[in-house]
Amino acid sequence: RFVNSMRTQKSRGVLSEHRIKLLEQTGFKWNAQITQNEEMWEERCRQLLDYKDRYGHCNGPTQWKENPQLGRWALYQRQMKRSGKIHPQLEEKLNALGFDWGFKINLDSRRLHDTWSIRYDELLEFRSLNNHCNVPARWSENPELGGWVIRQRRLKKSSQILLEREKLLNEIGFTWQLVDRSEGPSGSERISSLESSERLATSWKRMFDELVCYREAHGNFDVPVKWEANPQLGMWTAAQRSLGKSGRLRPDRKQMLDGIDFDWRTECRKEDWAIRLEQLREYKERLGDCNVPVRWPENKQLGMWVAAQRTMRKSGKLQQNREKLLSEIGFEWRVDSHNEEWVSRLDQLKAYRERFGNCRVPMKWAENPQLGAWVTNQRYRLNNGTLSPERARLLNEIGL
């Protein structure tokens, strides 16, 4: 109500200049629609960061089933860039994420991208149960997967496979050597395929039983992906979550997992979360708040983790006990993106001072042109008294 009242008073010309100045020093937006648009842009940016953490790039399909709005938003940013209408500050933020401005994808390639991801997840489950990626060509349980595996080997042999996909397959120990038989599978191969299918069903039940034992011992289903006691169980559990989230898990298996109250959430494991919380405590003791910049040079993972907690809470996916722990240390659930950028620039200036012994950053410093412009702006605002007292104090402390 207060915010709306201030906007109304200013539009009617009855708000004093002194109050207008005070509000503008906090970054107050007089146009409510602009504020909503900025918040939506920042939310899409956070979603894009989550996508990159998951897939290693920012080139999501335009009609991505999990979040169609994100794909359309990314396409719109590229269109704004090509027409020269994107704001330089927004372009800089996307560049920091590694956004690919020239990425183009048509309908056919988009379908191929989605299909490849599906088959890759299925191969992950196969490997978690069989300790190899050699899916039989005529595997009765999933004939498409066997054919897909053969195609990946042929693409590799002809140097046509995408480097990103080759890397993903190498990481799971994919065997590239292709044995080609033009006459089709022999009788022994058909028997082998049947045996493999039966062996997979047995292996799945065995892993299910081991998961039940894990829950009885630990009270949860948070099996680390690289759990030393049983690495296969961690990979298998992650595969079930991935298949369940995409709707590709067999109904009978999903029913069995639901029967033991399986936790389908795919957020980070508890031990990783606890480590980040401790790092955040140290950050606050040192700098006085929990507003870690997304690309904080000293610990980029911590900045991305902090942004992820805000996103999960906003979408209702953050566990209540974790929200309580963060609130107890003074975590701010809504933070001005401009403040994050300001803190990031301050850290860059501190690094410059440690390196050169002063804060006289050249206006067009080749290594970081934006920093030079930012320092010039801060000096101007310090001199005319438009910088907040807290920011003025921080800049004076480092000798600006």
C-alpha positions in Angstrom: 0.0 0.0 0.0 2.9 2.3 0.9 4.5 1.7 -2.5 1.3 2.4 -4.4 0.7 5.5 -2.4 4.1 6.9 -3.2 3.6 6.3 -6.9 0.1 7.9 -6.8 1.4 11.0 -4.9 4.2 11.5 -7.4 1.9 11.2 -10.4 -0.4 13.8 -8.8 2.6 16.1 -8.1 2.0 16.2 -4.3 5.1 14.2 -3.2 8.0 16.4 -1.9 11.3 16.5 -3.8 13.1 15.3 -0.7 11.0 12.1 -0.5 11.4 11.5 -4.2 15.2 11.8 -3.8 15.2 9.4 -0.8 13.2 6.8 -2.7 15.3 7.0 -5.9 18.4 6.4 -3.8 17.0 3.0 -2.9 16.4 2.1 -6.6 12.7 2.7 -6.3 10.8 2.2 -9.6 8.0 4.7 -10.3 6.5 2.5 -13.0 5.0 -0.6 -11.5 4.9 -2.4 -14.9 8.7 -1.9 -15.3 9.3 -3.4 -11.9 7.2 -6.4 -12.7 9.0 -6.9 -16.0 12.4 -6.7 -14.3 11.4 -9.2 -11.7 10.2 -11.6 -14.5 13.4 -11.1 -16.4 15.5 -12.0 -13.3 13.3 -15.0 -12.7 13.9 -16.2 -16.3 17.6 -15.6 -15.8 17.7 -17.8 -12.7 15.8 -20.5 -14.6 18.3 -20.3 -17.4 21.1 -20.7 -14.8 19.4 -23.8 -13.4 19.1 -25.2 -17.0 22.8 -24.6 -17.6 23.8 -26.3 -14.3 21.8 -29.3 -15.4 22.7 -29.6 -19.1 26.0 -27.6 -19.3 24.7 -25.0 -21.9 22.1 -22.3 -22.4 20.7 -23.7 -25.7 17.4 -25.1 -24.5 14.6 -26.1 -26.9 12.1 -23.3 -27.7 9.3 -25.7 -26.7 11.0 -27.3 -23.7 8.3 -29.4 -22.0 9.4 -28.6 -18.4 9.4 -24.9 -19.0 8.1 -23.7 -22.4 8.2 -20.0 -21.2 12.0 -20.2 -20.7 12.7 -21.4 -24.3 10.5 -18.6 -25.8 12.1 -16.0 -23.5 15.6 -17.1 -24.7 14.5 -16.8 -28.3 13.1 -13.3 -27.6 16.5 -12.2 -26.1 18.3 -13.3 -29.3 15.7 -11.3 -31.4 16.2 -8.2 -29.3 20.0 -8.6 -29.6 19.8 -8.9 -33.4 17.6 -5.8 -33.6 19.9 -3.8 -31.3 17.2 -3.2 -28.8 18.5 -5.2 -25.8 19.7 -3.2 -22.8 23.6 -3.4 -22.4 23.2 -4.3 -18.7 20.9 -7.2 -19.6 23.2 -8.3 -22.4 26.2 -8.3 -20.0 24.3 -10.5 -17.5 23.5 -13.1 -20.2 27.1 -13.0 -21.5 28.2 -13.8 -17.9 26.1 -17.0 -18.1 27.7 -18.0 -21.4 24.5 -17.3 -23.4 24.9 -18.3 -27.1 23.5 -15.4 -29.1 23.8 -17.1 -32.5 22.1 -20.4 -31.5 19.3 -21.4 -33.9 17.2 -24.5 -33.8 14.4 -25.6 -36.1 11.5 -27.9 -35.4 13.2 -31.0 -36.6 16.4 -30.4 -34.6 14.4 -29.5 -31.5 12.7 -32.9 -31.7 16.0 -34.6 -32.1 17.4 -32.7 -29.1 14.5 -33.9 -26.9 14.7 -37.5 -28.2 18.5 -37.6 -27.5 18.0 -36.5 -23.9 15.4 -39.2 -23.4 17.6 -41.9 -24.8 20.6 -40.7 -22.8 18.6 -41.0 -19.5 17.5 -44.5 -20.5 21.1 -45.4 -21.1 22.0 -44.1 -17.7 19.5 -46.4 -16.1 20.8 -49.4 -18.2 24.4 -48.7 -17.2 23.5 -48.3 -13.5 22.0 -51.9 -13.6 24.5 -53.6 -15.9 27.8 -51.8 -15.4 28.2 -51.2 -19.1 26.5 -49.3 -22.0 26.4 -52.2 -24.6 22.6 -52.3 -25.1 21.6 -55.2 -27.4 20.5 -54.0 -30.9 17.2 -55.9 -30.6 16.7 -55.5 -26.9 13.0 -56.5 -26.3 12.5 -54.2 -23.3 13.5 -51.0 -25.2 14.3 -51.6 -29.0 14.7 -47.9 -29.6 17.5 -47.6 -27.1 19.6 -50.3 -28.8 19.2 -48.7 -32.2 20.1 -45.3 -30.7 23.3 -46.6 -29.2 24.3 -48.0 -32.6 23.6 -44.6 -34.2 25.8 -42.8 -31.7 28.7 -45.1 -32.6 28.2 -44.5 -36.3 28.0 -40.7 -35.9 31.3 -40.9 -33.9 33.0 -43.0 -36.6 32.0 -40.5 -39.3 33.0 -37.5 -37.1 29.4 -36.2 -37.1 28.6 -36.4 -33.4 28.3 -33.2 -31.5 31.3 -32.7 -29.1 29.0 -32.0 -26.2 27.2 -35.3 -26.7 30.4 -37.2 -27.2 31.6 -35.8 -23.9 28.5 -36.8 -22.0 28.8 -40.4 -23.4 32.5 -40.6 -22.5 31.7 -39.5 -19.0 29.6 -42.7 -18.4 32.1 -45.0 -20.0 30.4 -45.4 -23.4 32.2 -48.0 -25.7 32.6 -46.6 -29.2 33.8 -49.6 -31.1 31.1 -50.8 -33.5 30.7 -54.4 -34.6 28.5 -54.2 -37.7 26.6 -57.2 -38.9 24.6 -56.7 -42.1 22.8 -60.0 -41.8 21.1 -59.1 -38.5 21.3 -60.7 -35.1 22.0 -64.4 -34.8 20.0 -66.8 -32.7 22.6 -66.6 -29.9 22.3 -62.8 -30.0 18.5 -63.0 -29.7 18.9 -65.2 -26.7 21.5 -62.8 -25.3 19.0 -59.9 -25.7 16.3 -61.9 -23.8 18.7 -62.8 -21.1 19.7 -59.1 -20.8 16.1 -58.1 -20.4 15.5 -60.6 -17.7 18.8 -59.7 -16.0 17.7 -56.0 -16.0 14.4 -56.8 -14.3 16.3 -58.7 -11.6 18.9 -56.0 -11.2 16.2 -53.3 -10.8 14.5 -55.3 -8.0 17.9 -55.8 -6.3 18.6 -52.0 -6.5 15.1 -51.3 -5.1 15.8 -53.6 -2.1 19.1 -51.9 -1.5 17.3 -48.5 -1.6 14.9 -49.8 1.1 17.8 -50.8 3.2 19.4 -47.4 2.7 16.3 -45.7 3.9 16.1 -47.9 7.0 19.7 -47.0 7.8 19.7 -43.3 7.1 16.0 -42.3 7.3 15.9 -40.8 3.8 16.5 -41.5 0.1 19.3 -39.0 -0.4 21.8 -41.4 -1.8 25.0 -39.5 -2.9 25.6 -40.1 -6.6 29.1 -41.1 -5.9 28.5 -42.9 -2.6 31.6 -44.9 -1.8 29.7 -47.7 -0.1 27.6 -48.4 -3.3 28.3 -46.2 -6.3 25.7 -48.0 -8.4 22.9 -47.2 -5.9 23.5 -43.5 -6.2 23.4 -43.5 -10.0 20.4 -45.8 -10.0 18.5 -43.5 -7.6 19.3 -40.5 -9.7 18.1 -42.3 -12.8 14.8 -43.1 -11.2 14.2 -39.5 -10.3 15.1 -38.4 -13.9 12.8 -41.0 -15.5 10.0 -40.3 -13.1 10.2 -36.5 -13.6 9.9 -36.9 -17.4 7.1 -39.5 -17.2 9.2 -42.3 -18.7 9.4 -44.6 -15.7 7.4 -47.9 -16.1 4.1 -47.5 -14.1 4.7 -50.7 -12.1 8.1 -49.5 -11.0 6.8 -46.0 -10.1 4.1 -47.7 -8.0 6.7 -49.7 -6.1 8.7 -46.5 -5.4 5.6 -44.6 -4.4 4.8 -47.5 -2.1 7.9 -46.8 0.0 7.2 -43.0 0.0 10.2 -42.3 -2.4 11.3 -38.7 -2.5 11.1 -37.7 -6.2 12.7 -34.3 -5.7 16.0 -33.8 -7.5 17.6 -30.9 -5.5 21.1 -31.2 -4.2 22.0 -33.8 -1.6 22.0 -33.0 2.1 25.8 -33.1 2.6 26.3 -30.6 -0.2 23.6 -28.4 1.1 25.1 -28.3 4.6 28.5 -27.4 3.2 27.0 -24.5 1.2 25.1 -23.3 4.4 28.4 -23.2 6.3 30.1 -21.3 3.5 27.2 -18.8 3.6 27.6 -18.4 7.4 31.3 -17.5 6.8 30.4 -15.1 4.0 27.9 -13.3 6.3 30.4 -13.1 9.2 32.9 -11.5 6.8 30.7 -9.2 4.7 27.6 -8.7 6.9 24.9 -10.1 4.7 23.9 -13.3 2.8 23.6 -11.6 -0.6 26.3 -13.5 -2.4 26.7 -12.3 -6.1 25.7 -15.1 -8.5 29.2 -14.9 -10.1 31.2 -14.2 -6.9 34.9 -14.8 -8.0 35.9 -16.4 -4.7 33.2 -19.1 -4.8 31.0 -19.1 -7.9 29.2 -22.3 -6.7 28.0 -20.5 -3.5 26.5 -17.6 -5.4 24.6 -20.0 -7.7 23.5 -22.0 -4.7 22.1 -18.9 -3.0 20.1 -18.0 -6.1 18.8 -21.5 -6.3 17.5 -21.4 -2.7 15.5 -18.3 -3.6 14.1 -19.9 -6.7 13.1 -23.1 -5.0 11.4 -21.2 -2.1 9.5 -19.0 -4.6 8.2 -22.2 -6.4 7.4 -23.9 -3.1 10.0 -26.6 -3.6 12.4 -25.7 -0.7 12.1 -28.0 2.4 10.7 -26.2 5.4 13.6 -27.2 7.6 16.1 -25.7 5.1 14.0 -22.5 4.8 14.1 -22.2 8.6 17.9 -22.7 8.8 18.4 -20.0 6.2 16.0 -17.6 7.9 17.8 -18.1 11.2 21.0 -16.6 9.8 19.2 -13.6 8.3 18.9 -14.9 4.7 17.0 -12.3 2.5 14.5 -14.1 0.3 14.0 -11.1 -1.9 17.1 -9.2 -3.0 17.5 -6.3 -5.5 19.5 -7.6 -8.5 21.1 -4.2 -8.8 22.6 -4.7 -5.3 24.0 -8.1 -6.3 25.7 -6.4 -9.3 27.0 -3.6 -7.1 28.6 -6.1 -4.7 30.1 -8.0 -7.6 31.7 -4.8 -8.9 33.0 -3.9 -5.4 34.7 -7.4 -5.2 36.3 -6.7 -8.6 37.6 -3.4 -7.4 39.1 -5.0 -4.3 40.9 -7.5 -6.5 42.2 -4.6 -8.7 43.5 -2.7 -5.6 45.3 -5.8 -4.3 46.9 -6.2 -7.7 47.8 -2.6 -8.5 47.9 -0.9 -5.1 45.2 1.7 -5.9 41.6 2.1 -7.1 42.4 4.2 -10.2 40.8 1.9 -12.8 41.2 3.2 -16.3 37.9 4.2 -17.9 38.5 1.8 -20.8 40.6 -0.9 -19.0 41.0 -3.7 -21.6 40.6 -6.5 -19.0 37.3 -5.2 -17.6 35.9 -2.1 -19.4 32.7 -2.3 -17.3 34.7 -1.9 -14.0 36.3 1.4 -15.2 32.9 2.8 -16.1 31.5 1.7 -12.7 34.3 3.2 -10.7 33.8 6.6 -12.5 30.1 6.4 -11.7 30.7 5.7 -8.0 33.1 8.7 -7.7 30.5 10.9 -9.3 27.8 9.7 -6.9 30.1 10.0 -3.9 30.9 13.7 -4.8 27.3 14.7 -5.3 25.9 12.8 -2.3 23.6 10.5 -4.2 25.3 7.2 -2.9 23.8 5.4 0.1 25.7 5.8 3.3 26.5 2.1 3.5 27.9 2.0 -0.1 29.9 5.2 0.6 31.3 3.6 3.7 32.4 0.4 1.8 34.1 2.5 -0.9 35.8 4.7 1.5 37.2 1.7 3.4 39.1 0.6 0.4 40.4 4.1 -0.4 38.3 5.1 -3.4 
